[in-house]
Amino acid sequence: MVILEQTKTIKNLLAFIGILFIIFLINISIEYSKYQEVVYEELYETQVEIVNIYEKEKVDVLRLKNSNFQFFTSVNKDNDLNKLDLIEIAFLTKRIDFISYLKGFYAKNIYFDKLQRDNTFKDKISQKINENHQNPEIKEVFNALFLAIPVSSELRDTFANYGITHLIALSGFHLSVLSFLIYWIIYFPYDFFHKRHFPYRNKKFDLLLITLVLLFLYLLLTDIVASLLRAFIMLTLGIFLLRSNIKLISFTNLLLTFLIIIAFLPKYIFSISLWFSLSGVFYIFLYIKYFNELKSMVIKLLLFNFWIYFAMNPIVHYFFTNTTYEQLYSPFITIAFTFFYPLELFAHIFGFAEVFDSYLEIFLAKEFIVFDVSTSLFVFLLYIFLSFASIVSKSSFILLNVLLIAFSVYLYT
């Protein structure tokens, strides 16, 4: 009987993956047709929003997007341009291939004009955030934390030097705080109507569905950030699986999350934010698998933050080589952030958002001694192999930790 149930589960899983593959083929075909539209002529004109501005020595590099794609271009430094500005731009398409189109390409622009832009709901929230702070960097921090508006390269480097870029990128923790807040805001009004008009309904499930709808609207507000999308899909899957009495924490669910994202949004396969987000959850699952038997909650919490941080290091340093001793503060800052983020969320809602600004200014003004250390390709591939092998093998997990410790010693000595 058990074998039959397992066989049925595997068949259903394979059928679902097959459906996702068909959806992927449809969406990748749609993306290719959009790409052909762009490269049909050597000059392409479109309206785009400025996502970010990277200041270089002689020029500024703009990261631009429209509803179909993102790309980069260079402009003179004397242009009066800001993030979220709307511009009309014409650029050369000759050297853009399909993979570059999906990843986000660089193109030389021929001309651009700044356009008048109507304030959107997102703009109004951003303006409200800005009104609460004087320091431009602090304004950037909270626009990133609440609206996923990218920070400047200088501020991004500061967070990287602290080893906390995962905190500024909206993902699972941020979504869990928002979902908790939304759930309890709507709980009592819904409870009033539930008792009087439809007591037969499952109140908790209805509240979770309403929460999901509101979180989806928030996801759209942030322009579907890859890491936040991952968290939203995992939450949605979790609610569905919980009702079906299926195990929530499993590597299969993580794989399905990845496949769902790529099926509907194929270009996200090139999103490093998505890959880091998936990696973080993967190591959280490994931690739960092997350390969940610890009795002390304090030890569990401390070990969790430290182990996840060190587990991610070999992967992060394959892509980003910046290394500082201050990165060792990362687990402590992450613990503090679990209190800081919800407190700041309430502070911005109820009008006392500037309460920690003086401390943040000190935090952001820190100067670092930075050195470059990278993960070699061999170590990176070996680490990935041992990580996947650890799903089924405790011996592999032990070897993974030996490699993790050896890399940490190499990184900071």
HURADA-V320126 format. One record per backbone hydrogen bond with DSSP energy under -0.5 kcal/mol. CO is the residue of the C=O (numbers start at 1). NH is the residue of the N-H. Records with the same first field share a line. If there is no record, write none. Layout:
# HURADA-V320126
CO=NH / NH
This chain:
# HURADA-V320126
1=5
2=6
3=7
4=8
5=9
6=10
7=11
8=12
9=13
10=14
11=15
12=16
13=17
14=18
15=19
16=20
17=21
18=22
19=23
20=24
21=25
22=26
23=27
24=28
25=29
26=30
27=31
28=32
29=33
30=34
31=35
32=36
33=37
34=38
35=39
36=40
42=93
44=91
46=89
48=87
49=51 / 65
50=84
52=63
53=55
54=56 / 61
58=77
59=56
60=62 / 75
61=54
62=64 / 73
63=51 / 52
64=71
65=49
69=66
70=105
71=64
72=107
73=62
75=60
76=79
79=81
82=85
85=50
86=115
87=48 / 89
88=113
89=46
90=110 / 111
91=44
93=96
95=97
97=101
98=102
99=103
100=104
105=72
108=92
111=90
113=88
115=86
120=124
121=125
122=126
123=127
124=128
125=129
126=130
127=131
128=132
129=132
130=133
135=139
136=140
137=141
138=142
139=143
140=144
141=145
142=146
143=147 / 149
144=148
148=150
152=156
153=157
154=158
155=159
156=160
157=161
158=162
159=163 / 164
160=163
164=167 / 168
165=169
168=170
171=175
172=176
173=177
174=178
175=179
176=180
177=181
178=182
179=183
180=184
181=185
182=186
183=187
184=188
186=190
187=191
188=192
189=193
190=194
191=195
192=196
193=197 / 198
194=198
198=201
201=203
202=206
203=207
204=208
205=209
206=210
207=211
208=212
209=213
210=214
211=215
212=216
213=217
214=218
215=219
216=220
217=221
218=222
219=224
220=223
225=229
226=230
227=231
228=232
229=233
230=234
231=235
232=236
233=237
234=238
235=239
236=240
237=241
238=242
239=243
240=244
241=246
242=245
248=250
250=254
251=255
252=256
253=257
254=258
255=259
256=260
257=261
258=262
259=263
260=264
261=265
265=268
266=269
267=270
268=271
270=272
271=275
272=276
273=277
274=278
275=279
276=280
277=281
278=282
279=283
280=284
281=285
282=286
283=287
284=288
285=289
286=290
287=291
288=292
291=294
296=300
297=301
298=302
299=303
300=304
301=305
302=306
303=307
304=308
305=309
306=310
307=311
308=312
309=313
310=314
312=315 / 316
313=317
315=318 / 319
316=319 / 320
317=375
321=373
323=371
324=327
325=328
326=329
327=330
329=332 / 333
330=334
331=335
332=336
333=337
334=338
335=338
336=339 / 340
337=341
339=343
340=344
341=345
342=346
343=347
344=348
345=349
346=350
347=351 / 352
352=355
353=356
354=357
356=360
357=361
358=362
359=363
360=364
361=365
363=366
368=370
371=323 / 373
376=380
377=381
378=382
379=383
380=384
381=385
382=386
383=387
384=388
385=389
386=390
388=391
389=392 / 393
393=397
394=398
395=399
396=400
397=401
398=402
399=403
400=404
401=405
402=406
403=407
404=408
405=409
406=410
407=411
408=412
409=413
